[in-house]
């Protein structure tokens, strides 16, 4: 990824196929931390990744970019490259504050036209439940997110469960290990993206 950002490698040459059919990856390693300094010194670092991905834009239906949650040059570059931003937010007071900061950042970048995309939605995670009862902290945090988000949809939450880690360790889907219901929030993200793309 660092070499692609710096233009040392053509974007197409930095893409590797995965074992799963029709999935590809631009990998990164510890060297990516050096991108911070590079992006900070080239002026419009927020647009660097956008320009790199434009070269292969016609080859893929969707490109998913996973950004660190901090306000870093890498994060700014990811937002600048995005048509759609999905904001994960922990179902807690900390998560509500993080959501506020994320929305403020997007607005700042929108003002200088470094972000011209749209927000797909807010995805609460670590939503705590005890049996059939939602924890008060989680319920209140998600309600606060709905107020903060305004017209931005707050999607169904990802509940706190060890089953996600179990599925990752086994390299299998949640439905394959008997927990289809835990996939619902992820299906809603896909549906929201499809609807957004259809509506232009």
N, C-alpha and C positions, 0 to 999 in steps of 0.2 A: 504493500500500500504506500509506503514512504516513497519508493522509487517511482511509482505511478504519479503521486502528487508532485514530485520534483521534476517530472518529465524525463527522467533517466530511462524509463521503460515505457513503451507504448501501452496504453490502457489494455488493449486486446491481449498483449503478451503477459500482462499481470493477472489474467483470469484463468482459473484452474477448474476443471470439471470435478464434481463430487461423485461419490459412488451412487447416490440417489439419482434417478433419471431426471434430466432436464434441470439440474441445479448446479450453480457455479459459484465460485468464491474468489474474491481478491483477499488473500491472507495478509495478516500483519504479524509482526513480532515485537520484541522489546524495543527495536530500533524506531518504532513509530513515535516514541516520546520525543525524538529529534524533530518531528514535524512541527512541534509547537514553535520552536525558534524560526524555522523556515517560513511557516505561514505568517508569523508576526512581522517578518522583514520584507515580504513581497508586496505590501500595500493592501490589495483587496483579497486577503487570504480567505475571506468568506466565500469567494467564488472559485477557488482553486479546484475543489473537487467537482463542482458543477461542470467546469470546462473539461476536466479529465473524463467524466462519464458521458459527456455529449458525443464523444467519438464512437461509443458503442451503444448509444441510445436506441438505435433501430433494431438491435439484435435481441433485446429482452423485453418481455411484457412488464416485468416489475423488478426493481432493484431495491432491496432492503438494506438500509445502512443503520448499524447499531452504534450509537454515539455514547460516550461517557456522559454522565449527568452533570458534570461540572461546566462552568462557563469558561471554556478553554477555546483556543484557536481551532482545535480539531472539531469541537462542538459547533462553532460558528460556521466552519466549512461544511459540515454535514447539513446544517439547516439551510445554508445557501444553495446546496445542491438538490434540495428536496421540493417535490411538487406537493407532497402531503407529509405532515408531521403528526405522529401519534405520541401523546405524552403519557408515559406510565407515571403513576403517582401512588405512593404507599397510602393505604387507608388509615391515616393517622394525622395528627396535627402537623407533624413534620412534613408529611406528603402534601398537605394543603398549602403550606408555606412554599414548598418546592414548586408546586403548580403555579402559584402566583409569580414566582421568579421566572419560570419558563415562559409564561404568557407575556410578562414584561419584556423579556429578551426578544421574543418573536415580534413584538410591537416595535421595539427599537430597530430591529433589522428590517422590518417592513418600511419604516419611515425613510431609511436610506436605500431602499430597494435592493437590499442584499438578500431579502426573503420575499419571493413573489408567490409562494405557494399558499396552501390552506391547511388548517388544522383538522385532521381526520376525526379526532376525538381524544378524550381523556380515558385512560385505562387504569382504574384502581387495582392495586394488587396487595397481597398480604391481608386480605379481608378476613378477619378472624370470626369464626363461628364455633359455637359449642353445641353440638348436636344440630337441632333445628333453629337455634337462637343465635342471632348475630350479636357480636360484642358491641356494647354501647359506643365505645370509642370509634370502631369501624363505621357504625351507622351514622354517627354525628359527622365524622370526617367526610364521608361520601356525600352527605347532604350539603356540607360546606363547599365541597368541590362543585356541586351542581350550581350553587349560587355564584361562585367565582367564575365558572366556565361560561355562564350566560347562555348564548346561543350554541356554543360548542357542545356536542353530545358527550355525556358521560356514559361510557359503554359498560356492559355487565362486568362485574369485578372478577378478578382471579382470586379465589379463596386461598388462604394459607393451607398448604397441604404438602406432605412429603412425597405425594404421588408424582408430582412434577419431576423431582429429583430422581425418583425411581425410574421413570420413563426415560429420562436423559441417560442415566447410567446404563440402562438396558438397550439404548438405541432404538426404542420403540415408541409408537404413539400411545397416548393415554387410553384410547379406545381398544388398543391391542392388549392392554393389561387389565381391562375391565372397568375403566373409569371414564366412559364416554362423556358423562355430564360435565367433567372438568374441562373438556375441549370447547364448551359452548362460548365462552368469552372470545376465544381465538377465531371461531367461526363468525362471530359478530364483527370482528375486526375486518375479516375478509369481505363480508357482505357490505360493510360501510365503505371499504375501498372500491368495490365494484360499483356501488351506487354513485359514489363520488366521481368516478371516471366516466360513467354513463351521463351524468349531469354536467360534465364538462369541466 
